[in-house]
Amino acid sequence: MAWRKVKVHFIIILYLWICSQASCEVVLNCWWNQALPVARNVSVVCHTSSLARANSCDVCQLNVITQDHRHQFPSTCASTNETISLSIATEEIENIRCTCNGNTAETCNITVRGGYPPSPPSRPVCAVEDLEVEDISCSWTKSNEPMIPTVYTLHWKDYDGKIKSRESSSESAVIKRTEYMKSTSTTAWVTAKNVLGSVQSEKSDFNTGHIKRPDPPYNIKLTSVPLELIWDMYCDGLGPLDKSCQVQYHENSHMDWIEVGDRQVTYVLDDPQPFTEYSFRVRCHCGHEEKVMSSWSSVYSVRTPPAAPVGQLDVWSDCAPNSDKSSCNVYWKEMPLSQARGDVISYIVTLQLENGTQFTRQRRDTESQHPAEQSCLRLSVPLKPGVMGVFVSANTSMGTSDPTFMPFAVRGQTTPEVNLSVIGENQMLLVSWAVHPQFSESVLEYVVQHVSVVPPSCLNWVRVNRTQRSVTLKGDLRNYTAYNVSLFAVFNNHSTFLSSEIAYTLEGVPPEVPEISVNNISHSSATLTWSPIPVNESKGVILHYLVGIKETGSEISSDRTSVLLSELQPAQQYQVWVSAVSAAGEGNRRYTTFSTNEKDRDVNTILFAVFIPLLMFLVLVWVFTLVCKATLCFVKIPDPINSKTFKHMNIQHVWPRLCSPSELTLKISELEIVENLDPNTPTPPSETESENVLIDVEPQNFQVPDELGKTSEGGDQPEEPNRGNISKPDTWAKEYSEMVDTDEEKDDDGDDDEWWHQQCVSDYERHFLPSVKAN
């Protein structure tokens, strides 16, 4: 027995431990009452649903935790619904959590949201719909939308005082035939209840034998002139005056029904609008005791006859900037049926010229329009120069509307500074502007024009009183679409463009940029270029672009389309990207890859290899030019040291043989002759003792003695003719006379020929210097 007790205790402890570890499987919802004024503290009601495990109900205690307090549910986690109310600070509404036995319960889903207590529903209407089944159907309407789960309950009290009820999540409930006594007085009412409160409707008293629903009216007739509705209603044994009917009607432009009661068999609508379609329906009940109305009849419609149009068309024009009015389009809105009062056959456009005397009529038949153009009525023909404005009127079968004058907008005028602001919301544009008060005094009205930049699109506009400074544009405005919003001021005889903005009703994330490329690539930099996203594709205003390498990006102004990538490494591959950013966020990135060039040779090395040799060459040329000028090229005095023959003996392996052009034209006309026939002859007298003889040398033949008067070997050789002519026919252009120094001149043909063929031999050397090989 003792062992069994130990086993039982161990099992109980183990069970309690397992249950304590079990999660508290409840769904927790919390609401705060939005109907009450918001104060420092708000009342919050939390409600649990019955999703807890049966095994954990005895060990799981649910707690709602706020920032400073712990609120415990009145009982443990049970399979029934529980509700607690608590007051918390307004800023703590979103900071509620729940725990189970001290641990946060993962399955405790807390939703804190606003809601309303229910308003009293309408008095229930009960009737027997099916005479065979004879169940009573009761219906009612709720007065508001609580926004939180609300339970409606139908209550009825029979003749014996017993109260029965039936819950419903909708606005109707059924009392079964077995749940009421036939032909007895019964009272019914409805209650509505949610966690924030409960209310009760007014009571409805009826006899269960007098609530049969009759058939709806039949044989209904509807005429247009006059606009009259006639019907029949079957009531067993009752005359026409015992019937009571209700009529409802509406125009097709207004869908809300207008109800007229206490009618018997006919209804006439007074003063109907011409050429307007009306819809009617009717229902009735029979006798004074039967208070149950029949169901509504079918809906019947009719159009009233047309009439002459009233009012004017709403006309506007759109001219290209700085145009001569030849590219203007004239637009007008379709005239409402309440003004046209008939089908518009055509529109008549009359042009007003500057002289005010000539008019040209233009017709535009609506039947010839393409269906896509029906909502965009315009005259798009070129306008002649000198047209100041147009008159437009609508033509119907019953007449023509009063013409509307539209003066063209004047562009290029000096206008005051205008601050135009356009803010987009979901399918709306909020437009506001500010102008100088003095400018508005002469303005008749303002026109706010908007048109989608995505073709095809129609121009639309709104006329605004001159005292207004804002307007809300609605209608067929699409999200993520750019609209060009323009502001105009209208005067007596013209209109003036003031300002414009591009706006979106709702901005989206922009797409990828169309193209991206990398140019001007070097070893350390490159130029990244991209194509801007067109306005009709951007889905929002481009705030800026993001340009990055790998994951790091930098902001680039939206008006730029290129950026220089610097501080790159040579011979490296890079992946760069570009993305556009709008108010909705960053768009998709477009990537491209490129590789930098190898590093160029060092600039200093290039300069050292090219510039330094060039500099040395220039220095050598300069030095050589100085030397040439000083010693070689300009011989001015008869000094043997200036002879190139002697210089050639010393520097012929160093300097190239050069000849001054001036020496080729030098002509000797004065000579000094000194006789020294014998080598042993004493030195001639000094220069003061010698005589200078000026002679003209005539060409003659000389026989040059060999070694002081001895003829050379081979004396039998014939004497060379014209030996005195020293000019060579193939090398020299002029002939010179030859003066021979008899004691030094040699007759060495070979040496003479070699000496004569030297290209840098001057006239001076020929006449005054001996042969190089002379002994």
Buried (B, 14 or more C-beta within 10 A) or exposed (E): EEEEEEEEEEEEEEEEEEBBEBBBBBBBBBBBBBEEEEEEEBBBBBBBBEEBBEEBBEBBBBBBBBEEEEBEBEEBBBEEEBEBEBEBBEEBBEEBEBBBBEEEBEBBEBEBEBBBBBBBBBBBBBBBBEEEEBBBBBBBEBEBEBBBEBEBBBBBBBEEEEEEEBEBEEBBBBBEEEEBEEEEEBBBBBBBBBBBBBBBBEBBEBBBBBBBBBEBBEEBEBEEEEBBBBBEBBBEEBEEEBBBBBBBBBBEEEEEEEEBEEBBBEBEBEEBBBBBBBBBBBBBBBBEEBBBBBEBBEEBEBBBEBBBBBBBBBBBBBBEEEBEBEEBBBBBBBBEBBEBBBEBBBBBBBBBBEEEEEEEEBEBEBEEEEEEBEEBBBBBEEBEEEBBBBBBBBBBEBBBBEBBBBBBBBBEEEBEEBEBBBEBEEBBBBBBBEBEEEBBEEBEBBBBBBBBBBEEBBBBBBBBEBEEBEBEBEEEBBBBBBBBBBBBBBEEEBBBBBBBBEBBBBBBBBBBBEEBEBEEBBBBEBBBBBEBBEBEEBBBBBBBBBBBBEEEBEEBEBEEBEBEBEEBEEEEEBEBBBBBBBBBEBBEBBEBEBBBBEEEEEEEEEEEEEEEEEEEEEEEEEEBEEEBEEEBBEBEEBEEEBBBBBBBEEEEEEBEEEBBEEBEEEEBEEBEBEEBEEEEEEEEEEEEEEEEEEEEBEEEEEEBBBEEEEBBEEEEEEEEEEBBBBBEEEEBEEEBBBBBBEBBBBBBEEBBEEBBEBEBBBBBBBBBBBBBEEE
